[in-house]
Amino acid sequence: MTTPVDQVSALAGAQGSADWPLMDNYGARSRTMVRGEGVYLFDAEGKQYLDFTAGIAVCALGHSHPELARAVAEQAHTLIHCSNLYLIPQQVELARKLTALSGLDKAFFCNSGAEANEAAIKLARRYAWSRGETKRTRIVSLPGGFHGRTLGALSITPKPAYQEGFHPLIPDCFTPESLSAVVDAIDERTAACVVEVIQGEGGVRPVPQDLLRDIAARCREQGALLIVDEVQTGVGRTGTFFAFEQVGLKPDIVALAKGLAGGVPAGAVLARAEIAQALTPGSHGSTFGGNPLAMAAGNVVVDIVRQPAFLAHVRQVGAYLASRLRPLVAELTGAGLMWGFSVPDARAFVARAAEAGVLLTAIGEHRVRMVPPLILEEAHVDEMVARLQRAGLL
Ligand SMILES: Cc1ncc(COP(=O)(O)O)c(C=O)c1O
């Protein structure tokens, strides 16, 4: 009997051809992953990989985590979805946890990072509008930033290759040419400035702490909001629940997604109460956002990740990972379990690493990123280094 996996493998050669049913936006994929266990993924041929991508910084608890799997299965047997026409208790529970952790007051749930940033942009504009500041519409973002692919999120993602062919983007989004020009770009027309503490898609590049501090001060001075995009850095990825905790920022709005529900699609926007009140009934929404299935998963992930011992583990294994890599690679930057380094040809490096049984991601031409599951152990780090060394990559 032909299984679906066999069918996909048989069709693999046809990717991109006229009769291939998927759009070509991801290009051709050479591997088909069919199973995951802890920090390992297995492809359709049964080959085992050490997963240092975690679904691009998503699978915080690794794959097939028993508690997460149980909660998702139980919720699926009880109620997957009912819409926000009805109160969803698991949303209230997760909102309480996230507001307590962030020091913010209110949460809105959506399904992805782009949607979280989209909602954050809308919230910032709507807040200014609700105060009668109708000319305060500008959203300032940082060179090297990445905030997602919806038209709004793309408008604050200043990468020509991503924006090409999609103009006109949404009006009044501005990214200066250089980081040093960001502070001056924030003025009385600015609704919000959006920052990442560590620019993930930008190459795992930490934004200098004094610049973040100056941006926050300028926002306060000019009456603009500070949005911290924690889509990639949040939910323990950098060794604290939020990366902003490590740099002393006090955001007005936080965008979250990726790790939040461990792989079940979920995003969130957190905000101060005064700002959140701008979203009056009917002003924003999402059919799927915060549904019982996603919230059941999110509550399990957050309950585990917020434990001080779990976060200490991320810091400890992260420090070990950095200590093993630092002598072997160039320009290693990052924190916790989010690291990037430079190579001459990132795509070739990642392809050879996969051959050697280590999954990594290339960001741009020269940067390689490691964002493994947060349950990673030091022994996995040793195994990863050994596999890459055997392949002549380190
Ligand atoms: C910082 C940041 N913001 C937003 C996004 C977009 O998230 P999503 O792909 O879930 O829309 C990403 C994705 O890589 C990200 O790293």
The ligand as an SDF file (V2000), in Angstrom:
LIG
                    3D

 16 16  0  0  0  0  0  0  0  0999 V2000
   11.1080   38.8310   15.2370 C   0  0  0  0  0  0  0  0  0  0  0  0
   10.0720   38.2210   14.3480 C   0  0  0  0  0  0  0  0  0  0  0  0
    8.8920   38.8470   14.2040 N   0  0  0  0  0  0  0  0  0  0  0  0
    7.9270   38.3230   13.4290 C   0  0  0  0  0  0  0  0  0  0  0  0
    8.1100   37.1500   12.7310 C   0  0  0  0  0  0  0  0  0  0  0  0
    7.0200   36.6090   11.8610 C   0  0  0  0  0  0  0  0  0  0  0  0
    6.4380   35.5130   12.4680 O   0  0  0  0  0  0  0  0  0  0  0  0
    5.4890   34.5290   11.6380 P   0  0  0  0  0  0  0  0  0  0  0  0
    6.3380   33.8450   10.6320 O   0  0  0  0  0  0  0  0  0  0  0  0
    4.9270   33.6160   12.6810 O   0  0  0  0  0  0  0  0  0  0  0  0
    4.4410   35.3680   11.0020 O   0  0  0  0  0  0  0  0  0  0  0  0
    9.3240   36.4670   12.8580 C   0  0  0  0  0  0  0  0  0  0  0  0
    9.5630   35.2140   12.1110 C   0  0  0  0  0  0  0  0  0  0  0  0
   10.6620   34.8000   11.9010 O   0  0  0  0  0  0  0  0  0  0  0  0
   10.3270   37.0230   13.6830 C   0  0  0  0  0  0  0  0  0  0  0  0
   11.5130   36.4220   13.8270 O   0  0  0  0  0  0  0  0  0  0  0  0
  1  2  1  0
  2  3  1  0
  2 15  2  0
  3  4  2  0
  4  5  1  0
  5  6  1  0
  5 12  2  0
  6  7  1  0
  7  8  1  0
  8  9  2  0
  8 10  1  0
  8 11  1  0
 12 13  1  0
 12 15  1  0
 13 14  2  0
 15 16  1  0
M  END
$$$$
